Amino acid sequence: MKKIDLSEPKLEYYHLSTALVLINMAAGRGAFRGNEKEIVEDLSVRMQTFLISKKEEEVIPPRKSII
């Protein structure tokens, strides 16, 4: 497993899109019950809407060139 450097925490665009995929997979497999489904569905829709409305560069500014 890849070691994660937590000295400078960051959340990137692909982290959000991967989390959305995992949420949808778990929901599709029946991992959530009752009112959990509504909460998870709301979160999923909000994340999807956010990701669609933003370009990756807007969510994660491009790295500055050191050259």
HUSULCOR-V862035 format. One record per residue. N is the residue number from 1. OMEGA is omega in whole degrees, -180 to 180 (* if undefined). NEAR is the number of other C-alpha atoms within 12 Angstrom. D_CENTER is the distance of its C-alpha to the mean C-alpha in Angstrom with 2 decimals. Layout:
N:OMEGA:NEAR:D_CENTER  N:OMEGA:NEAR:D_CENTER
//
This chain:
1:-179:3:20.03  2:178:4:18.84  3:-178:6:19.63  4:178:9:17.01  5:-179:8:18.57  6:180:8:17.72  7:176:7:20.50  8:-176:7:18.27  9:177:8:14.79  10:178:15:12.11  11:-175:16:8.41  12:-178:20:8.11  13:-178:24:6.85  14:175:18:6.68  15:180:17:4.73  16:-179:26:1.54  17:177:25:4.18  18:178:18:5.38  19:178:21:4.02  20:177:27:5.14  21:-180:18:8.02  22:177:17:8.90  23:-179:27:9.13  24:177:24:11.22  25:-180:17:13.22  26:179:19:14.08  27:179:22:15.09  28:180:15:17.13  29:177:12:18.88  30:-177:14:19.89  31:-176:15:18.09  32:-178:18:18.17  33:172:15:21.53  34:-177:12:23.17  35:175:10:21.51  36:-180:17:18.34  37:-180:21:17.73  38:-180:14:18.03  39:-179:16:15.65  40:178:26:12.92  41:177:23:13.81  42:179:17:13.72  43:-180:20:10.22  44:180:27:9.16  45:-180:21:11.46  46:179:17:10.44  47:-180:25:6.77  48:179:22:8.58  49:179:16:11.35  50:-178:19:9.71  51:179:25:8.32  52:-176:17:11.78  53:-177:14:13.66  54:169:17:12.72  55:-179:16:13.71  56:-178:19:11.89  57:179:14:14.89  58:180:15:14.55  59:180:20:11.17  60:180:18:12.40  61:179:15:16.19  62:178:12:18.06  63:179:10:19.76  64:179:7:23.33  65:178:6:25.95  66:179:4:28.30  67:*:4:31.06
//
